[in-house]
Amino acid sequence: MQERRGVRGVKSAARTVALLELLAERGEEPSRLDQLTEDLGVPRSSMYQLLQTLVDSGWVRTDTTGSLYGIGIRALLTGTGYLDGDRRIRLVRPYLDEASDALGETIHLARLDGRDVVYLATRESHEYLRTLSRVGRRVPAHAGALGKALLAERTDDELPFDDGPLAALTENTHTSRAALLADLAGVRERGYSVDREETVPGIAGFGFPLRYDTPAVDAISCSIPVARLTPEHEARVIAVMRDTRARIESRLPPAPGGPDWR
């Protein structure tokens, strides 16, 4: 267990968090007791007691046989509390609506969390898009427009990656540090990132960091099917998203006296 500021971590709390994160990651795929015991390295009896406690409190759900487990509804309520309690998310949402109406495309807001970005809000296009963009979804930061926009706000030495291969979501995803660094250099020069089918086949994206933090932790993006991405439409997307970013940043300077949640 790690210590922080002289306080030793609580093993039972760490187990609970690890279990909930694992169940959330698996989504619709249910887990069995023995599987969870093995994956988390927890004694079977301890895991059973932990699961029953979480089932009783609504954090974990089980089927009618009591042998399958999944994430419970209390997790949704807590996640909603995070979104509702964040002033910046509340204030950005109307600008996402305006950008989506102006462009007829899908607009996202996401936040950097370690090596991933987490989607905080999405305004879907009227056209069907097969994306990974539902609220709460995590995507590797190196693989898309939102993440690359935020990574480019950091120096190469500050990036949360080692020299090993990066995970590929499509055949276009950067899988080497060298390729990613070259891309990020272009992002810094342009002021926005470009994702051409790196996250989802058939989808392009353009990402813009929101610089009310230094370095930025939030970004907005526009996702577009490549089949209708003409040079003229791309130029309009960039212009509208730049304007949207400027208006958000003018509305959201750092809040004086507010908590620094980072």
C-alpha positions as CSV (number, residue, x, y, z in Angstrom):
1,M,0.0,0.0,0.0
2,Q,1.3,3.5,-0.8
3,E,1.6,6.3,1.7
4,R,0.8,9.9,0.9
5,R,1.6,12.7,3.4
6,G,2.2,10.1,6.1
7,V,-1.2,8.4,5.7
8,R,-1.2,4.7,4.8
9,G,-3.7,3.5,2.3
10,V,-6.6,1.4,3.6
11,K,-6.6,-2.1,2.0
12,S,-10.3,-2.7,2.1
13,A,-11.0,0.7,0.4
14,A,-8.4,-0.1,-2.2
15,R,-10.0,-3.4,-2.9
16,T,-13.4,-1.8,-3.2
17,V,-12.2,0.8,-5.7
18,A,-10.4,-1.8,-7.7
19,L,-13.5,-4.1,-7.8
20,L,-15.8,-1.3,-8.9
21,E,-13.4,-0.1,-11.6
22,L,-13.0,-3.6,-12.9
23,L,-16.8,-4.2,-13.1
24,A,-17.3,-0.8,-14.7
25,E,-14.6,-1.5,-17.3
26,R,-16.4,-4.8,-18.2
27,G,-19.7,-3.1,-18.8
28,E,-22.2,-5.5,-20.1
29,E,-19.9,-8.5,-19.6
30,P,-20.9,-10.0,-16.2
31,S,-18.2,-11.5,-13.8
32,R,-18.2,-14.5,-11.6
33,L,-16.9,-14.7,-8.1
34,D,-14.0,-17.0,-9.0
35,Q,-13.0,-14.7,-11.9
36,L,-13.0,-11.6,-9.7
37,T,-11.0,-13.4,-7.0
38,E,-8.4,-14.4,-9.5
39,D,-8.2,-11.1,-11.4
40,L,-7.8,-9.0,-8.2
41,G,-5.8,-11.4,-6.2
42,V,-8.2,-11.3,-3.2
43,P,-9.1,-14.4,-1.1
44,R,-12.4,-15.9,-2.2
45,S,-14.1,-15.5,1.2
46,S,-13.1,-11.8,1.3
47,M,-14.3,-11.1,-2.2
48,Y,-17.6,-12.8,-1.5
49,Q,-18.2,-10.6,1.6
50,L,-17.2,-7.5,-0.3
51,L,-19.5,-8.3,-3.2
52,Q,-22.5,-8.9,-0.8
53,T,-21.9,-5.6,0.9
54,L,-21.8,-3.8,-2.4
55,V,-24.9,-5.6,-3.7
56,D,-26.8,-4.6,-0.5
57,S,-25.8,-1.0,-1.0
58,G,-26.6,-0.9,-4.8
59,W,-23.0,-0.4,-6.0
60,V,-22.9,-3.9,-7.5
61,R,-25.8,-5.8,-9.0
62,T,-26.3,-9.6,-9.3
63,D,-28.5,-11.9,-11.3
64,T,-31.3,-14.0,-10.0
65,T,-28.9,-16.9,-9.4
66,G,-26.6,-14.8,-7.4
67,S,-23.6,-16.0,-9.4
68,L,-23.0,-13.1,-11.8
69,Y,-22.0,-9.6,-10.9
70,G,-21.9,-6.2,-12.6
71,I,-21.7,-2.5,-11.8
72,G,-24.7,-1.2,-9.9
73,I,-26.9,1.9,-10.2
74,R,-25.2,3.7,-7.4
75,A,-22.2,4.2,-9.6
76,L,-24.4,6.0,-12.2
77,L,-25.8,8.3,-9.4
78,T,-22.2,9.1,-8.3
79,G,-21.1,9.8,-11.8
80,T,-24.0,12.1,-12.4
81,G,-23.1,13.9,-9.2
82,Y,-19.6,14.5,-10.7
83,L,-21.0,16.0,-13.9
84,D,-23.6,18.1,-12.1
85,G,-21.1,19.4,-9.5
86,D,-18.6,20.6,-12.1
87,R,-19.1,24.3,-12.9
88,R,-17.1,24.1,-16.1
89,I,-19.1,21.3,-17.6
90,R,-22.3,23.1,-16.9
91,L,-21.1,26.3,-18.5
92,V,-19.6,24.6,-21.6
93,R,-22.7,22.5,-22.5
94,P,-24.5,25.4,-24.3
95,Y,-21.5,26.1,-26.4
96,L,-21.5,22.5,-27.5
97,D,-25.1,22.8,-28.6
98,E,-24.3,25.9,-30.6
99,A,-21.3,24.3,-32.4
100,S,-23.3,21.2,-33.2
101,D,-26.2,23.3,-34.6
102,A,-23.8,25.4,-36.6
103,L,-21.9,22.5,-38.1
104,G,-24.5,19.7,-38.1
105,E,-21.8,17.4,-36.6
106,T,-21.0,15.7,-33.3
107,I,-19.3,17.8,-30.6
108,H,-17.5,16.5,-27.5
109,L,-16.0,17.7,-24.3
110,A,-13.5,15.5,-22.6
111,R,-10.9,15.7,-19.7
112,L,-7.4,14.2,-19.5
113,D,-7.1,11.5,-16.8
114,G,-3.6,10.0,-16.8
115,R,-3.0,8.3,-20.1
116,D,-6.7,8.5,-21.2
117,V,-9.3,11.1,-21.9
118,V,-12.8,10.7,-20.4
119,Y,-15.8,12.1,-22.3
120,L,-17.8,14.5,-20.2
121,A,-20.5,15.7,-22.6
122,T,-21.5,15.0,-26.2
123,R,-23.9,16.6,-28.7
124,E,-24.7,14.1,-31.4
125,S,-25.1,14.9,-35.1
126,H,-28.4,14.2,-36.7
127,E,-26.5,11.8,-38.9
128,Y,-25.7,8.4,-37.4
129,L,-22.1,8.1,-36.1
130,R,-20.5,4.9,-34.8
131,T,-18.2,6.5,-32.2
132,L,-16.8,5.7,-28.8
133,S,-18.1,8.9,-27.4
134,R,-20.7,8.2,-24.8
135,V,-20.3,10.1,-21.5
136,G,-17.9,8.4,-19.1
137,R,-16.1,6.4,-21.9
138,R,-12.3,6.4,-21.6
139,V,-10.2,6.5,-24.7
140,P,-6.3,6.4,-24.9
141,A,-5.1,10.0,-25.2
142,H,-2.7,9.2,-27.9
143,A,-5.4,7.8,-30.2
144,G,-7.7,10.7,-31.0
145,A,-8.2,14.4,-31.4
146,L,-9.2,15.2,-27.9
147,G,-6.3,13.4,-26.3
148,K,-3.7,14.8,-28.7
149,A,-4.9,18.3,-28.2
150,L,-4.3,18.0,-24.5
151,L,-1.0,16.0,-24.8
152,A,0.4,18.8,-27.1
153,E,-0.1,21.3,-24.2
154,R,2.7,19.4,-22.4
155,T,6.3,19.1,-23.2
156,D,7.5,15.8,-24.6
157,D,9.2,15.0,-21.3
158,E,5.9,15.5,-19.5
159,L,4.0,13.0,-21.5
160,P,2.6,9.9,-19.6
161,F,4.2,7.4,-21.9
162,D,7.3,5.3,-22.0
163,D,9.2,4.1,-25.0
164,G,7.1,1.0,-25.5
165,P,4.5,0.5,-28.2
166,L,1.2,2.3,-27.8
167,A,-2.1,0.6,-28.1
168,A,-3.7,0.6,-31.6
169,L,-7.5,1.3,-31.9
170,T,-7.3,1.3,-35.7
171,E,-4.6,0.7,-38.3
172,N,-4.1,4.5,-38.3
173,T,-3.4,4.9,-34.6
174,H,0.1,6.1,-33.7
175,T,1.8,3.1,-32.0
176,S,5.3,4.5,-31.5
177,R,6.4,7.4,-29.3
178,A,8.3,8.9,-32.2
179,A,5.3,9.0,-34.5
180,L,3.2,10.5,-31.7
181,L,5.8,13.2,-30.9
182,A,6.0,14.2,-34.6
183,D,2.2,14.6,-34.6
184,L,2.1,16.6,-31.4
185,A,4.7,19.0,-32.8
186,G,2.3,19.7,-35.7
187,V,-0.6,20.2,-33.2
188,R,1.4,22.8,-31.3
189,E,2.2,24.6,-34.5
190,R,-1.5,24.6,-35.8
191,G,-3.1,25.1,-32.4
192,Y,-5.5,22.1,-32.9
193,S,-5.2,18.4,-33.4
194,V,-6.4,16.2,-36.3
195,D,-7.5,12.6,-36.0
196,R,-8.0,10.8,-39.3
197,E,-9.6,7.5,-38.5
198,E,-7.2,6.9,-35.6
199,T,-9.9,6.2,-33.0
200,V,-12.8,4.9,-35.2
201,P,-12.7,3.8,-38.8
202,G,-14.5,6.2,-41.1
203,I,-14.4,9.1,-38.6
204,A,-12.2,12.2,-38.5
205,G,-11.8,14.5,-35.6
206,F,-10.5,18.0,-34.8
207,G,-9.5,18.8,-31.2
208,F,-9.0,22.1,-29.4
209,P,-7.6,22.5,-25.8
210,L,-9.5,24.8,-23.4
211,R,-6.7,26.9,-21.8
212,Y,-8.5,28.0,-18.7
213,D,-6.0,25.7,-16.9
214,T,-2.2,25.5,-17.5
215,P,-1.6,23.0,-18.9
216,A,-5.1,22.4,-20.2
217,V,-7.0,19.4,-18.9
218,D,-10.2,19.9,-20.9
219,A,-10.7,19.9,-24.7
220,I,-13.5,20.1,-27.2
221,S,-13.6,18.3,-30.5
222,C,-15.8,17.8,-33.6
223,S,-16.2,14.4,-35.1
224,I,-17.1,13.9,-38.8
225,P,-17.6,11.0,-41.2
226,V,-14.7,11.1,-43.6
227,A,-17.1,10.4,-46.4
228,R,-18.5,14.0,-46.2
229,L,-15.3,15.8,-45.0
230,T,-14.6,18.1,-48.0
231,P,-11.8,20.7,-47.8
232,E,-14.5,23.4,-47.5
233,H,-16.3,21.7,-44.7
234,E,-13.0,21.1,-42.8
235,A,-12.1,24.8,-43.0
236,R,-15.6,25.7,-41.6
237,V,-15.2,23.1,-38.8
238,I,-11.9,24.6,-37.8
239,A,-13.2,28.2,-37.9
240,V,-16.3,27.4,-35.8
241,M,-14.4,25.3,-33.3
242,R,-11.8,28.0,-32.9
243,D,-14.5,30.6,-32.2
244,T,-16.2,28.2,-29.8
245,R,-13.0,27.7,-27.9
246,A,-12.4,31.5,-27.7
247,R,-15.9,32.1,-26.4
248,I,-15.6,29.3,-23.8
249,E,-12.3,30.6,-22.5
250,S,-13.6,34.1,-22.3
251,R,-16.5,32.9,-20.2
252,L,-14.4,30.5,-18.0
253,P,-11.4,32.2,-16.5
254,P,-9.9,30.4,-13.5
255,A,-12.5,30.6,-10.7
256,P,-11.0,32.7,-7.8
257,G,-11.3,31.0,-4.5
258,G,-12.6,27.8,-5.9
259,P,-11.1,24.4,-5.1
260,D,-8.4,23.1,-7.3
261,W,-9.8,19.7,-8.1
262,R,-6.6,18.5,-10.0
